[in-house]
Amino acid sequence: MNKPLIAVADSVFPNLEPAKEVFSNLDATIRLATEPTKAAILDVAREADALMVTFAQIDREIIDGLERCRVIGRFGIGIDNIDIDAATEAGIQVCYVPDYCLDEVSDHALALLLSLARKVTYSNRMVNSGRWEGKAVAPLWRIRGRTLGLVGLGKIPQVLIPKAQALGLKLIAYDPYVSAELAAELGVGLVTFEELLQQSDCISIHAPLTPETDNLFNTEAFEKMKPQSLLINTARGPMVNPQDLADALDAGQLAGAALDVLPSEPPMADSPVLNRDDVILTPHTAYYSEDALLDLQTKAARDVASVLTGQAPVYPFNSLDDL
């Protein structure tokens, strides 16, 4: 096997040493694009044997420009930034890492839920502004006995479930791709989306971004939620409409929201969810820990290396069997 060329479209990592360590066994050359634009990506990837990507958009135009690529490895769980159909048609294996940051995201979602429910960040801002007013945080509600609704019942929410149950929360979930038997094993009631909106005191989103989930939480959805309910999104930003959310909060259709992801990142200065006492924002960091980043780079690189050496990847996303 000749020395492979591995292109990297973009990186959020301090360095790529864990991936380079994996690829050292192949004596590979690694080239990082100067910026996540089509031209810059193709400049390093056109003749590459593999392409690795974090958040850059890998569309059909880029894929059509890849002359030797055998595998695209995603540094992440979701693959909505990769044109899977185009990759499959080109005979390119797409791999991802569906089992990293499970604890990180579930912990972050729970931390946001607790902070919302106890108005921690609001209280902190209030005290630091010179106000010591316990009455200002009223009303607060006991968490035990409340219902947490999960949108999606994949790996991350399955790790979240026992943590939430330890707080005394009741669990229901909406996931049309999960069996009632699995939900029952997890101690979760499986419901329709409308039932989840109507019954939940807190809702935590853990579904992938698809045409069906894009703009899932909009005016129509918010109108069906409890006035005291809370919304947490650590999944994908476009699943929650920011303007509709702000309008619903103003109308008292829900009590608060915590968002780690937004449709536009970073948000525009005039974003309707900025500078609100009833909204907590974190900068897309739910996935992050030093441990998780090590896992992510290592697992993504190992699958790319496997494909390049003629082996089956552990985490294939698409199937090339029918080509």
C-alpha positions, -999 to +999 in steps of 0.1 A: +000+000+000+013+034-010+016+062+016-020+074+019-029+111+018-055+121+044-072+155+041-089+172+071-116+197+061-117+215+094-108+210+131-119+223+164-092+204+183-061+220+199-041+196+177-046+164+157-020+143+176-044+115+186-054+110+150-019+113+137-008+086+162-034+062+146-023+071+111+014+068+119+010+030+114+001+038+077+029+063+073+002+087+061+005+123+051-021+146+067-031+179+052-055+204+070-075+229+049-067+265+056-104+273+059-136+253+056-145+265+022-151+244-009-120+256-026-098+252+004-111+217+012-107+205-024-072+220-025-061+194+001-087+167-006-089+164-044-063+137-046-067+124-010-074+088-001-095+099+028-113+130+041-120+138+077-145+165+087-159+181+118-184+208+110-176+218+074-202+211+048-193+183+025-218+186-003-222+169-036-199+194-053-171+186-030-177+149-032-177+150-070-143+167-068-127+139-048-107+119-073-094+091-051-113+093-018-124+059-003-137+071+031-151+102+048-147+101+086-168+125+107-154+138+140-188+136+156-221+118+160-244+135+135-238+134+098-262+161+086-232+181+072-223+153+047-243+145+016-246+108+022-264+100-010-236+116-030-209+098-010-227+064-015-231+070-052-194+077-054-186+045-036-172+064-006-176+049+029-189+073+055-180+067+091-189+085+123-186+081+161-220+074+176-208+064+211-185+093+222-195+120+246-225+101+260-217+111+295-208+146+286-240+154+267-263+137+292-245+155+321-248+188+303-285+183+296-291+174+332-271+204+344-292+227+322-324+211+334-314+217+371-302+252+364-334+261+347-356+244+373-337+261+402-331+294+383-294+292+391-280+313+364-308+339+368-301+341+406-264+344+400-269+374+376-293+390+400-270+387+430-240+400+411-260+430+400-266+439+436-300+423+442-304+399+471-341+391+466-353+356+473-388+365+462-376+374+427-369+338+418-405+327+426-420+304+416-398+273+419-412+237+416-399+205+431-382+183+405-391+149+421-423+136+406-421+158+375-422+143+340-392+146+317-400+140+280-372+128+257-372+136+220-352+107+207-342+075+226-308+068+213-275+063+230-273+097+248-308+097+263-303+061+273-274+073+295-294+102+307-323+081+318-308+066+350-294+100+360-328+116+357-345+087+374-321+091+404-337+126+408-371+111+409-382+122+375-407+102+355-396+095+319-415+095+287-401+096+252-410+102+216-391+082+190-409+066+161-379+043+154-378+027+189-398-003+200-422-002+229-402-032+243-370-013+245-387+017+260-402-006+287-368-021+294-355+014+300-384+023+323-397+049+298-432+054+285-433+057+247-457+084+235-466+104+204-450+138+199-482+156+207-486+135+239-450+144+249-457+181+245-488+179+265-475+157+294-440+168+299-428+193+326-393+193+310-384+183+275-348+174+265-340+170+227-317+142+216-328+135+180-307+139+148-314+167+124-336+154+096-362+169+073-388+156+099-371+172+129-360+205+113-380+233+130-398+206+151-402+231+180-422+259+165-452+280+174-476+250+169-455+229+193-451+255+219-488+261+221-493+225+232-467+227+261-475+233+297-471+269+308-446+258+335-426+235+312-389+238+304-371+230+271-335+218+268-317+213+234-283+197+233-289+181+198-291+203+168-299+240+166-324+241+137-347+218+156-359+248+177-371+280+160-356+309+181-382+335+172-411+312+179-394+302+212-390+338+223-426+346+213-438+315+232-419+325+263-433+360+261-468+345+258-462+323+288-466+291+268-435+277+286-414+289+315-378+286+302-353+271+278-317+261+278-299+258+244-264+245+238-270+247+200-286+273+178-295+275+141-268+301+136-236+298+156-225+321+170-259+339+173-264+372+156-264+402+179-302+406+174-310+370+181-344+368+200-330+343+226-301+365+237-301+384+270-332+368+284-336+358+321-356+328+310-331+314+285-297+298+293-272+296+265-240+276+263-216+277+233-221+242+218-200+226+245-222+198+257-200+173+238-168+186+253-144+171+278-107+163+272-116+126+276-143+129+249-120+146+224-094+119+228-121+092+222-135+111+192-102+116+173-090+081+181-122+062+171-127+083+139-092+078+128-092+041+135-122+036+112-107+056+084-075+036+088-095+003+087-111+013+054-078+023+039-063-011+048-093-031+035-110-038+068-145-031+078-151+000+099-166-003+134-190+026+128-201+027+091-230+051+084-238+042+048-239+008+031-220+003-002-234-033-007-259-023-033-235-004-055 
